């Protein structure tokens, strides 16, 4: 049960928060040294990061736009096969688009 509580705490708070006190400490000592609020202040909470965009994602979205009515799973399989068979120069076009998109924000 102790591991479960620490897993929940680590999911809510970043690593900069103080660790919880062990359960073996007497309640009086723990109450005197424990911080009043165990939750992190709102400014310390991590914001979710936007998804990473790479060359393959740009290529896949382009293929998906060409075939809007096809099954996404089949398109992904075909796009993966096509990506593996591309030369480095062909891939470079999509990789550069992804880098431009990343640094444009």
N, C-alpha and C positions, 0 to 999 in steps of 0.2 A: 504494500500500500504506500510506503514512503516513496518508492520509485515513481509511482503514478502521479503523486502530487508534484514531484520535481519536474516531471515531464510536462505537466500542465503549466507550471510556472515558467519553464524555459520557452514554451510556445508563446506565452503572453508577453514576457519581458525580455529585453535584450540582455546580453552578458554583463552589462555595466551595473545591473541591479545587485544588491547584496544577496548572498546565498541565504536560504532559510536556516534557522537554528536547528541543531539536532534534537530529536525527541527525548533523548536521555537526560537533558538538562532539567533541573527543578524549575517549576513554573515561576517561582519568585525571581530567580536569576534571569530567566529568559524574558520575563515581562520588563525587567529593568533595562536590559540591553537591547531588546528587539525594537526595530523602528515601528512607529505608530501605524503606518500604512505599508502593507506588503506590496501593493500594486505600484507599478512605475508611474511617474507623473506623465501626463499626456504628451509633453514635448519629447520624452525619451522613447516613445513607441516608434517602431520601425514602420515606414511606409512600404507598401508592396511595390516591388520593382516592376517596370514594364517588361513584357516579354522580349527576349533577345531576337534580333532579326539578323539572319545570315544569308549568304548567297543562295543556298538551296531554298529557303523560304520565299525569296523573291522569285526564283525560277518556278517554284510550285504554284504560287499565286497567279503567275502569268499563264501557266498551263491550265489552271482552274478557270480562269476568265475565258479562255478559248472554248472550254467544254462545260458550260454552266449546268446542263441537264444530266451529266454523267455522274456516276457514283464516286464520291470523294475517295473511298478506299481504293478503288481501281485506279483512279487518277494518281493517287499517291504512290502506288506500286510502280506504275509506268514512269512517273516522274523520277523515282529513285533509280530505276534501271537506266533511264536516259542520262541522268546526272552522272552515274558511274562511268558511262561510256563516253562522256564529253572529254575533250582535251582540256589542258590547263588554260589555254587562251580563251576557249569558249566559256569556261567557268568564271574566268576573271571578270568578264562583263557584269555578271550578276553579283559577284563579290564586291566590286567597286560600287555598284548601285546600293548595296546594303551599307557599305561604309559611308557613302554620302548621306544616306537616310539617317544613319546613327548620329553623325556629327552635325546634321542640319538642325537638330532639336536643341 
